[in-house]
Amino acid sequence: MGLLTTRALLSLLPTVAHCKGLIGGPSVVEVTKEFNDVFPCENFNRNVTVPMWDTNLLSGKNKPAVQKDLDIIANASFIVYDSEFYKLLGISGPFEQKQVEEIFAFPDPPPYAQRQIHDGSVYVPEENAIFVAELFSPKEGFSMNAIPYVWKVDLTDRASPSTIKVYPNPPLTIANGAYRFNGSVYWSQEGNFTTPSSIVRMDPKTLKTEVVKNNFYGHRFNSLNDVVISDEGVVFFTDGYYGWDNFNDTLFPELANGIYRWDMRTGNIKVVAGAAEGAFFNPNGLAFNHDQSKLFATNRGVSSSDPHGGRTIYVHDVTSSALANRNVFSYSDTGFPDGIKTDKDNRVYGAVTGSVDVYNSNGTLLGRIKVADGDVAVNMAWVDNWLYVFGRSKIYRIELNTSGR
């Protein structure tokens, strides 16, 4: 049996699909070229807030059969668009089982919250733990509340991780992105009316915190979102209008939103991309490629539910003093890619509504790693060859045939 090719194996096994174009078993479904090129229902539509398996079937004689196929996709754990995805999953084809493990369910948010968000996920090998921030997106009329804790996923027992609240001191003020550098965790905190947005360094052992950057030549940032740091100590971070425009918890912004470059060795800071040059409106997630020669950045736009919003991952060349050669890397069909990560083989992972979308180095969508029905993937963290995914509701992990950069 081990000598059979995937195609030969498929010829021996029935497919679960009801219309031509889907191949697969209960956990892995391959969407073929035929299905992807010509959607098999005569009349259909989908808004940007729902994933592809929730496409609205408007009319057509084969509508019931297509709905069954969409239900199959909805119930799968992995959606395959390119055969390279099988290599990443470590399986030979769509009929082999693969699991997305749920390891923790977060408590429900408070009643004033529209939703809860888990961002800034970062693995700290010195503690063998992942730290992740929590923030609540308030309903209309409420401001974002500062939360005194972050979550710590203790991986001492990999088979049964423990997830607890820990309390940085002084506490973070609406923490968002995070990055490990030289044994410390650097948080980007949004701030509020009385605490300027800033980059904060945290000792992961003692949880002691210290503000290390909070201004652009006397201007306060609006609401810093994500941060990455090169091996040489050059920091890139995103600043958007989220605090003022979305959450009503910061002062009126006096700076154009964008991406900053801050050299911790010299203190030099400058804007390297942003609204001032028409590049971004509300930039969000950041990630380096394997050798830090490229920087990926997500752009949300006005709203993730706006059909004219950003929902784009851009890629830049990292030069000795700036960013160059910005290009569209990918455009999300569902929501927008919030947190992004890369692996050692230069794939890019974008956390979106319903899944983590996985792209090769050229921006080709290889497949999707599904989260629970109704959940939204927010961010991720690599621990060896395990990808930990942080949703609004749960923590997931998947063993993959690669590792983080």
C-alpha positions in Angstrom: 0.0 0.0 0.0 2.9 2.4 0.8 4.0 2.2 -2.9 0.7 3.4 -4.2 0.6 7.0 -5.5 -2.0 9.4 -4.1 -3.8 9.3 -7.4 -3.9 5.5 -7.4 -5.1 5.5 -3.8 -7.9 8.0 -4.6 -9.1 5.7 -7.4 -9.7 2.9 -4.8 -11.6 5.1 -2.3 -14.9 6.8 -2.7 -15.1 10.6 -2.4 -17.4 12.3 0.1 -18.2 15.1 -2.3 -21.6 15.4 -4.0 -20.7 17.6 -6.9 -17.6 17.3 -9.0 -14.6 19.2 -7.8 -14.2 18.0 -4.2 -12.1 15.1 -3.0 -11.6 14.0 0.5 -12.3 12.3 3.7 -13.9 13.6 7.0 -11.0 15.8 8.1 -9.2 16.9 4.8 -11.0 18.2 1.7 -9.3 19.1 -1.5 -10.9 21.8 -3.6 -10.0 21.0 -7.2 -9.3 23.4 -10.0 -12.8 22.7 -11.5 -14.6 23.7 -8.3 -12.4 26.7 -7.8 -12.7 28.0 -11.3 -16.4 27.6 -11.8 -18.5 27.6 -8.7 -20.9 24.8 -9.1 -24.1 26.7 -8.3 -25.7 28.9 -11.0 -26.3 31.9 -8.8 -24.5 32.7 -5.6 -23.0 35.5 -3.4 -20.9 36.0 -0.3 -20.1 39.0 1.9 -16.6 39.6 3.3 -17.5 38.7 6.9 -18.1 35.0 6.3 -15.8 32.1 5.1 -16.2 30.5 1.7 -18.1 27.5 3.1 -20.9 30.0 4.1 -21.4 31.2 0.5 -25.0 32.0 0.0 -26.6 29.8 -2.7 -29.2 32.0 -4.4 -30.7 29.7 -7.1 -29.9 26.7 -9.3 -31.1 23.2 -10.0 -28.1 21.7 -8.2 -28.4 24.0 -5.1 -29.0 21.1 -2.6 -26.0 19.1 -3.8 -23.8 22.2 -3.6 -25.0 22.9 -0.1 -24.0 19.4 0.9 -20.5 20.0 -0.5 -20.2 23.3 1.4 -21.3 21.5 4.5 -18.5 18.9 3.9 -16.0 21.8 3.7 -17.4 23.4 6.8 -17.0 20.2 8.8 -13.4 19.5 7.6 -10.3 20.5 9.6 -8.2 21.3 6.5 -9.0 22.7 3.1 -6.4 21.9 0.3 -6.0 24.0 -2.8 -2.5 22.9 -3.7 -0.7 19.6 -3.4 2.2 21.3 -1.5 -0.2 21.6 1.4 -0.1 17.8 1.9 3.6 18.0 2.4 3.1 20.7 5.1 0.5 18.6 6.8 2.7 15.5 6.7 0.1 13.4 5.0 0.0 11.6 1.6 -3.4 12.7 0.5 -7.0 13.8 1.3 -8.1 10.5 2.8 -5.5 10.4 5.5 -6.5 11.7 8.9 -5.1 14.9 10.4 -6.1 16.7 13.6 -6.5 20.2 14.8 -6.3 19.9 18.6 -8.3 22.2 20.9 -6.3 22.7 24.1 -8.1 25.5 25.9 -11.4 27.4 25.9 -11.3 31.0 27.1 -13.9 32.2 29.5 -16.7 34.3 27.9 -16.0 38.1 27.7 -17.9 40.5 30.0 -21.4 41.6 29.0 -20.2 45.1 27.7 -17.9 43.5 25.1 -18.8 42.9 21.5 -16.1 40.2 21.3 -12.9 39.1 22.9 -9.6 39.2 21.0 -6.4 37.2 21.8 -3.4 38.7 20.2 0.4 39.2 20.8 1.1 35.5 21.0 4.8 34.8 21.6 6.8 31.7 22.6 9.5 32.2 25.2 11.8 29.1 25.3 13.4 30.2 28.6 10.1 29.7 30.3 8.8 27.0 27.9 5.6 29.0 27.7 3.5 31.1 25.3 2.3 34.5 26.4 -0.8 36.0 24.8 -2.7 39.2 25.5 -6.5 39.5 25.8 -8.6 42.5 25.0 -12.3 43.1 24.7 -13.7 44.9 21.7 -16.4 47.1 23.3 -19.9 47.6 22.2 -21.0 51.1 20.9 -20.8 53.6 23.6 -18.0 51.9 25.6 -14.3 52.4 25.6 -11.7 49.6 25.7 -10.8 48.6 29.3 -7.2 48.0 30.3 -6.8 44.3 31.5 -4.3 43.7 34.2 -3.4 40.1 33.1 -2.1 38.2 30.1 -2.5 34.5 29.5 0.4 32.1 29.9 0.4 28.7 28.3 2.8 26.5 30.2 4.2 23.8 28.0 6.2 21.9 30.6 3.8 19.1 30.1 3.4 19.2 26.3 0.7 16.5 26.4 -1.5 18.6 28.8 -0.5 22.3 28.7 -1.9 24.5 31.5 -3.2 27.9 30.7 -3.4 30.5 33.4 -3.6 34.3 33.9 -0.4 36.1 35.0 -0.1 39.7 35.9 2.7 42.0 34.4 3.9 44.7 36.8 3.2 47.5 36.1 0.3 46.2 34.1 0.0 46.6 30.3 -2.5 49.0 29.0 -4.4 47.2 26.2 -1.6 45.0 25.0 -1.7 43.8 21.4 1.4 42.6 19.5 4.4 40.9 21.1 7.9 39.7 20.1 10.7 37.9 21.9 14.2 39.5 21.6 17.2 38.7 23.7 15.2 36.8 26.3 12.6 39.6 26.9 9.1 40.0 25.5 8.4 43.3 23.8 4.7 44.3 23.8 3.0 46.9 21.7 0.4 48.4 23.9 -2.5 50.5 22.6 -2.6 52.8 25.6 -5.6 55.0 26.5 -6.5 58.6 27.4 -4.1 58.7 30.3 -1.4 56.2 29.2 0.3 56.9 25.9 0.7 54.0 23.5 4.1 52.5 23.7 6.5 49.6 23.3 7.0 47.8 26.6 9.7 45.3 27.6 8.7 42.5 30.0 10.9 40.1 31.8 9.1 36.8 31.2 10.3 35.3 34.5 9.5 38.2 36.9 6.8 39.8 34.7 8.4 43.2 35.5 7.6 45.7 32.7 9.3 48.9 31.4 8.3 51.4 28.8 11.1 51.6 26.2 9.4 53.7 23.4 6.4 56.0 23.7 6.7 58.9 21.3 7.7 60.2 17.9 9.6 63.4 18.8 7.0 64.5 21.3 4.0 63.1 19.5 2.2 60.3 21.1 1.3 57.4 19.0 -2.4 56.6 18.4 -2.6 52.8 19.1 0.4 50.6 18.4 -0.7 47.2 17.1 2.2 44.8 16.3 6.0 44.7 16.7 8.9 42.7 15.3 12.6 43.1 16.0 15.6 42.1 13.8 18.5 40.2 15.2 20.5 43.5 15.1 17.9 45.3 17.3 16.0 47.2 14.7 12.3 47.4 15.6 9.4 47.7 13.1 6.0 48.5 14.6 2.5 49.4 13.2 0.4 52.3 14.4 -3.2 52.6 13.4 -6.3 54.6 14.2 -7.9 51.7 16.1 -7.8 53.5 19.5 -9.6 56.6 18.3 -11.7 55.4 15.4 -12.8 51.9 16.6 -12.6 51.8 20.4 -12.9 55.4 21.6 -10.1 55.0 24.1 -7.3 57.2 23.0 -6.7 60.9 22.2 -7.3 62.3 18.8 -4.4 61.2 16.5 -2.0 63.8 15.5 0.1 61.5 13.3 -0.6 59.6 10.1 -0.9 55.9 10.7 1.8 53.7 9.3 4.8 51.5 9.9 7.7 52.8 12.0 11.4 51.8 12.0 13.1 52.3 15.4 16.8 51.4 15.8 17.3 50.6 19.5 21.0 50.9 19.1 21.0 54.6 18.1 17.4 55.7 19.0 16.7 56.8 15.5 13.1 56.5 14.5 11.2 57.2 11.2 8.1 56.3 9.3 8.9 53.8 6.5 5.4 53.2 5.1 2.0 54.6 5.8 -1.1 56.7 5.1 1.1 59.8 4.4 2.3 58.1 1.2 -1.0 56.3 0.5 0.4 52.9 1.4 -1.7 51.9 4.4 -4.8 52.7 6.3 -4.8 50.9 9.7 -1.8 48.6 9.2 -1.8 45.7 11.6 0.3 42.5 11.7 4.0 42.1 11.0 6.3 39.2 10.3 9.8 38.7 8.9 10.7 36.0 6.5 13.2 33.3 7.5 16.4 35.4 7.0 14.8 38.8 7.8 15.3 40.1 4.3 11.6 40.7 3.8 8.9 42.2 6.0 5.3 41.2 5.7 2.6 43.7 6.9 -1.2 43.4 6.9 -3.5 46.3 6.1 -7.0 46.2 7.5 -8.4 49.4 6.0 -11.4 51.2 7.5 -13.1 48.0 8.7 -12.6 44.2 8.2 -16.3 44.1 7.2 -15.9 46.8 4.6 -16.0 45.3 1.1 -13.6 48.1 0.1 -11.3 47.6 3.0 -7.7 46.6 3.0 -7.6 42.9 3.8 -4.2 42.7 2.2 -0.8 41.3 3.1 2.0 43.4 1.6 5.6 42.3 1.3 8.7 44.6 1.4 12.4 44.2 1.0 14.2 45.2 4.2 17.2 47.5 3.4 19.8 48.8 5.7 17.7 51.8 6.7 14.2 51.5 5.2 11.7 49.3 3.4 11.6 49.0 -0.4 9.7 47.4 -3.3 6.4 47.1 -1.6 4.1 44.5 -3.4 0.7 42.9 -2.8 1.5 39.5 -1.4 -2.1 38.3 -0.9 -5.7 39.5 -0.5 -7.9 37.8 2.0 -11.4 36.7 0.9 -12.7 36.6 4.4 -12.3 39.4 7.0 -8.7 40.5 7.1 -5.4 38.8 8.1 -4.8 39.9 11.7 -1.8 38.1 13.1 0.7 36.7 10.5 3.6 34.3 10.9 6.1 32.7 8.6 8.0 29.4 8.7 11.5 28.3 7.9 10.5 27.5 4.4 9.1 31.0 3.8 5.4 30.1 3.9 3.1 32.8 5.3 0.3 32.1 7.7 -2.6 34.6 8.0 -5.2 34.4 10.8 -8.7 35.2 9.4 -12.3 34.4 10.0 -12.7 30.7 10.4 -9.2 29.6 9.6 -5.5 30.2 9.2 -4.8 30.7 5.5 -1.4 29.3 4.4 0.5 30.7 1.4 3.7 29.7 -0.3 6.5 32.3 -0.8 4.9 33.5 -4.0 1.6 34.3 -2.3 -0.3 31.2 -3.7 -3.0 30.0 -1.3 -2.0 26.4 -0.4 -4.8 25.6 2.0 -6.6 26.6 5.2 -6.3 25.3 8.7 -9.8 25.5 10.2 -10.8 26.6 13.7 -14.0 25.8 15.4 -17.3 26.8 13.8 -18.0 30.5 14.6 -14.5 31.2 15.9 -12.0 33.7 14.4 -8.3 33.0 14.3 -6.5 36.0 15.6 -2.8 35.1 16.0 -0.3 32.3 16.2 2.9 31.1 17.8 5.5 28.5 16.7 6.8 26.0 19.2 9.2 23.7 17.3 7.1 22.1 14.6 3.8 22.8 16.3 1.7 25.8 15.3 -0.4 27.2 18.2 -3.4 29.2 17.0 -5.2 31.7 19.2 -8.8 32.3 18.4 -11.3 34.6 20.0 -12.7 31.6 21.8 -10.1 28.8 21.9 -6.5 27.8 21.6 -5.6 25.2 19.0 -2.5 23.5 17.9 -1.4 21.6 14.8 1.7 19.5 14.2 3.2 20.5 10.8 6.1 19.4 8.7 8.1 22.6 9.2 8.9 25.0 12.1 9.0 28.7 12.7 11.7 31.0 11.4 
